[in-house]
Amino acid sequence: MAVKFTFESQTEIYYMLKALNQTQWCVENGLLEMDRKSLKGFQTLRKKFADFALENP
């Protein structure tokens, strides 16, 4: 399943990646809980978005 991201500017990409990374930090530090299925889906989305951000500097 392909994921398609559309953004108006690099600033939007930056803030989206920042939000995903901060959410991951909260999960890792026990401030936010997710069940295994949700966590796996979130981590997959975060990885795909990070790859997208690297491909679109």
Summary of the structure (lengths in Angstrom):
residues: 57
radius of gyration: 12.2
end to end distance: 23.4
largest distance: 33.2
contacts: 119
relative contact order: 0.19
helix: 68%
strand: 0%
